[in-house]
Amino acid sequence: MGPNDILDTSNIQFIGDFDVQVQEILSFVRLTAERVHGLKLLFDDLEFALQQLSPGCQIEPFGSVVTGLGIKSSDVDCYVSLPPGELPTPQHVVRARRILGRYNTKFTKLLAITNAKVPIVKFFHIPTQCHCDVNFKSPAGVRNSKLLAFLLHWDRRALPLAILIKYWARLNNFIGTNRMGNYALMMMVVFYLQLKNILPAVYRLQANVPAYMVDGWNTAFDDSMRGEGTNTDSLYELMGDFFKCFSTFNFADFVISPYLGRAIPKKCFENFDLPDEFHLYKQHVTLDVRKKINTKVKLCVQDPFDHARNCTVGVYERLVDKIMLHLQFAAQKFSEQPSHNFLKVILTQDPNSRPISKALPPHLHKNNRIQKANRKQKQKGLRTGLSMLANNRSAITVLTKGDTSVK
């Protein structure tokens, strides 16, 4: 099965109760354990080749392969950790592309992107048939992935819920390139589970461990913490309530903050009236190390480590409107449909679709061009007829006058 086959929901039977269907869907869309383990070959090949660029460098994968969110259409992301004292430059990306090109039985479709905020080299790994993005600049993605993996394994319901939401968003085409990022959507899932008292706020995870600074932000968290919450909702109830929660969420006035585990009024960021937990953010902004988080856009999901970053800053307004429509549709179907029909409806029906009547409107008719030509012909005939009628009337008038003069 190819990576895009998971978008064909006709391959899912939707038989049995909600929990049975969940297992079928997870089996259908997730990367298999064998596939994940097989990616070690990619990491080994990449690390071996890049020793020519920087002896002693190490490959650190991040993203969905690390978090457990990998689906069959997922690409791989890697960070190249350079030896101490060696600083990354855009030239690392250019040289990496040149070196990987020498191994043409392993790496192909090579592309160096140097003018991005985080320069990367892209390639396709032939042995694993996998696309990969590599950056040398920042391990922030590695730290984010470790946090997300930890949180999604905190409670047995968290990971399947996150994968179902990701698949729903993928089918409806609002995550991916030039859309909402997977990470931002997963932060919304984390935030929702914090509201449900299932996951801890990130600031709590940082309270009793030494700081681990990356790009000026504390990315430490206590991965030994465990917690037994009091929430006993089923996966079905959590999924339905996720849609209900965000279909009515006041995105216009509030920031989603997984760091604090609660919504923060945008005006608090604008007025710099923030809780003490944001002391590092306030220090960075005051010293002009970083700009204020962009809260002017319609949707604002704050990064749990980099508090000046809005993970959804690039989500344009029309896409937000589309996402809201799908959230509202799913929330409505959760209220209307029996549990065994819920997944099928939200994964196969488009809220934009409308039933088409038997009498198709002209612009939907398969013989649209013929109809247009017929309408033009009729209009031309009508104009000719009116012209002839006008001429006839003139002739009749002349004849009538002529008759009168004879008389």
N, C-alpha and C positions, 0 to 999 in steps of 0.2 A: 504494500500500500504506500503510495506517494504521500508527501507531507501535506498536499492540498486536499487529499481525499477526505480528511477529517471535516472539511467544510460541506461535504455531501451527507446531510442528516438522513437520507433515505437508507443509509447503511446501518442506522440504529433502529432496533425493533420497538423500543419503548413498551416492552411487555413486563408485567408484574407490578408490584407496588413501587413507591418512590425509591426506597433504598435499593431494591433490585435494579432499577433503572440507573441509579447513580453508579453502581458497580459496572454496569454495561458501558456507560459513557466514559468512565475513567479508564477502563480497559481499552476503549476505542481510541481515545485521544492522547493518553499519556505516553511519554517515552518509556520503553521497557527498561528494566534494570540492566539487561544485557547491552542495550544500546548505550546507556549512560556509562557503563564500565568500558565499553568499546571506544568511547571518546578519549580514553587515556592514551590511545595511539596518536590521536591528533596532538595532544599536549606534549607527548614525548617527541614527536617529529618536529614540532615548532620549537621546543626548547633546544633540541640538538642543533637545528639549523641556525638559531640566533646566537649560539655561542661564538660564531664568526663575527657577529656584530659587537657583542659584549660578553666576554668570557666570565662565567659565574652568574649570569642572569638567570632568573627563575620565572616560570609561568604560573600565574595564579588565575584560575578560571573564576568567573562570577556570573550572575544572572540566573536564569531559570534552571540551568543544569545543576547549580549549587543549591538552590532553594527548594527543589522538589517540584517546581511548577512547570517543568519541561513538558511540552506537548510535541506532537510529531512534526509540527511546522516550525519548531524553535531553532534559532541559530545559537551559536556559541560566542561568548564574550570572554576575552582574556586580557589580563594586565601583565605586563612584563616588568618584573621587579629588577631594577638595575643594581649592580654592586654599590656598596657605600661610597659616597663621594662622586659618583657619576650622575650628572643631572640630565634629565630628558630634554630633548629638543625636537623640533619638527624633522630634523635631518635623520633622527632615529627611524622615523616612519619611512622615509625615502630609501634609506639604506636597507631597511628590513625587507622592503618590497623587492629590491634588487637581489638580495641574498636568497629569498624564498623562490625567486624566479629560476635559480640554478637547479632547484629540485623539481623539475617539471613533471615528474611522475607522481608527485605528492601534492604540489600546490599549483593551482591555476586560477584564472579570473582575478588576478592581482590588481589592486587599486590602492594607491596612497592618497589619503585626503589630509592635506597639511594645513588648510586654512580654516578648519573647524575649531571650536573652543577646545575640544579634546581631539588632537590629531590621531588618526587611526590608519591602519592598513587592513584592507579587506581581502579575503581570499576564499577559495573553495578547496576543501581538503578531499582529494580524490579517494583515498582508501576508505574514509568514513562517509563520503558523500555528504559533507556538512559544510555550511557557510560559517565563517568566523570573522569577528572584528577584534583587532588587537590594538591596545593603547599602551603608551609608555609613561603617560603624564601623571596619572593619579590612581591610588588604590582605593579611592572613595567608593567605587562600585563594588569592590571586594568586601569592604566593611558593611555597606548597605545590604549586600546579599547575605552575609553572615547573620546580621540582625534579623532579616526577614525569615531566613531559614529557622532560626531559633524560635521566633514568635509563631510561625506556622506549625511547629512541632510541639508547642506548649500544650495544646489541647487537641484531642483526636479529631474534632470536628472542623478545625481551622483549615487544614490543608485541602480536604475534599471540597469545602465551601469555596476556597480561593480558586481552585482549578475549575469548578463549575462556573463561577463568575467570569473567569478569564475566557473560557470557551464560549459562553454566551456573548461576551463582548467581541470576541474574534469573529463569530458568525455574523454579528451585526455590523462589523466593519468599522468600529470606532476605536480600536487600539492598533498600534503599529506605526510605521513610518508616516510622518506628517499628520499623525492623529494623537490620541492620548497614549502615553507610554504605559507599558505593562506595569512598571514599578509604581507609577502614580495610582493606577487602579488597585494594585495590591495594598497600597497604603490606605486606601479608602476601606478595604476589607478589614485591615488591622484596626483602623479607627473605629469602625462599626463594632468589632468584637471587644474593643475597649469600652465602648458605651454599654455593651451588654454584660460588663464585668466578667469577661472570659479571659482577656489578655491584659497585662499590666501596661501602664504608661511607660514610655521609654525613660523618662527622667528618674523613675523608681529603679530601673535596672542600672542606672549610672551612679546611684547614690553612694554606694559603699565600695567602689573599685577605683583604682588609680586611672587618671585620664590617659587616653590613647589618642594623641592629636594627629589629625590628617587635614591638611589644607587649612589649618587654623581652627578646626572644630573637634570637639571631643567625640570620638567614635567608640569609646569603651562601653561595655555593658557586661553585667554579671551573668555569664552563661551557666552558672551553677544554680541560679534561682529556680525554684519550682513553686507552683501554686495550685491549689484546688479551689476553684471558684464554686459559687452556689448556683450558677445558671445550669438548668437541666433541659433547656430547649433542645428539641431534636434538630437534625440537620435540615429537615424540611421546613421547620418553623423558622430557623435562622436564615435560610435562604429567602423565604418569602418576606421576612421582616427586613432583610437587607434592602429589598426593593422598596418597601413601604417607607423605610427610614430616609433613604436618599431621594425618593420621589417627592418628598415634602420638605427636604432640608433647605434652609435659607442660605443658599450659596452667595446671594447678593451681599449679605451683611456679615458672614462669618467665615473664618479660616478653619480648615480641618487640620488639627494639630495632633498627630500621633505621639509627638514628644510629650505633651501634657495629657493626652488621652481625652481631650475635650475640645469643643469648639470655642474659638476666641473671636470676639468682635473685631472686624477689620479696623474699626476706628481706634482700637487699642494700639495697633501697629502704626497707624497714621499719626496718632498723638503721642506715641512713645510711652504709653501708660501700660506697662507690661508686668506680669508676675516676676518675682525674684529669680525664678528658674531660668529666665532669659538673660541673665547677667552677661553671658559671653556675647550674645547677640547685641545687646545694648552697648557693650564695650567696642565691638567691631564697627558698629555704625557711628558711634561717637567719634572714634579715631579715624573714621573714613577708610577703614580697611575694607569694608563691604558696604554696599548700598542697602537701603531698606528693602525688605521683601516686597515684591510687586503684588499689591492687593487690588490694583485697579481693574484687573481682568475679572471675567464672570465667575471663574472657578479657581479656587486657591487651596491647594493641598501642600502643606509645609513639609519639607524634608525633615526627618526625625533627628538628623545630625547637623546638617547645614541649615540653620534656621533662617538664613537670608534667601533660601532657594524655594521658589514656588514650583513644584514638580509639574504643574499643569499650565505654566505660563504660556506655552505655545498652543494651547487648545483654543481654537478660534470659536467665535460666538455661535456660528451656525452648527458647529459640531456639539457644543454644549447643549443646544436646543434639541439636537437629535438624540443625545444621550438621555436627556430628561424625558423625551417622548418614550424611549424604550424602558426607562425606569418606571414611568407611570403605567405603561402597558403591562409590564410584568407584575407590578403591584396589584393592578386591577384583576389580572388573571389569577393571582394567588387567592384573592377574595372570592372569585367566581367559580374556579375550576376545582374538581376533586383532586386530591393529592396525586393519584395515579396518572392524571392527565396534564398536570402542571408543567413538567419538563418538556413534554412534546409540544405544547402550545408555545412556550416562550422561546424554544429553540428552532421552531419551524415556521412560525407565523411572523409576518412583518406588520407592525402597527400602522405603517403607511399605506398598506394595501386596502383596497375597497372592493366589495363584490361588484362584478361587472354585469350589467343587465343584458338580457338577450338581444335587445336592439342596441348595438354598439354605436357610440357616438362616432361621427365621421372621422375624427383624427385618430381613432383606434382601429378603423376598418382596414382589413388586409388589402383591399382594392382602393386604397386611399388616392393614388394617382389617377386611376380611372375616374373616380368620383369627382376629383378636382377638374379633370378635363371635361367631364359631362356638365359640371356646373358652369364652367367657362363658356361652353358651347351654348348652353341654355341662355346664359346672360347675353351672349353675342346675338343669339336669335331674337331675344326679347328686344334688344336695342334696335336691331334691323326692322323688326315688326313695328316698333314705335315710330321709327323714322319713316317707314312706308305709310303708316297711318297718318302721320303729319303731312306727308306729301299728298296723300289722297285727299285729305281735308282741304289743302290749298287748291288742289285741282277742282274739287267740288265747288269751292267758293268762287273760283274763276268762272267755271261753267255756269254757275247759278247767276253770277253777275252778267255773264254774256247773254244768257237767256232773257234776263230782264231787259237788257238794252235792246234786244231784238223785238221784244214785245213792245 
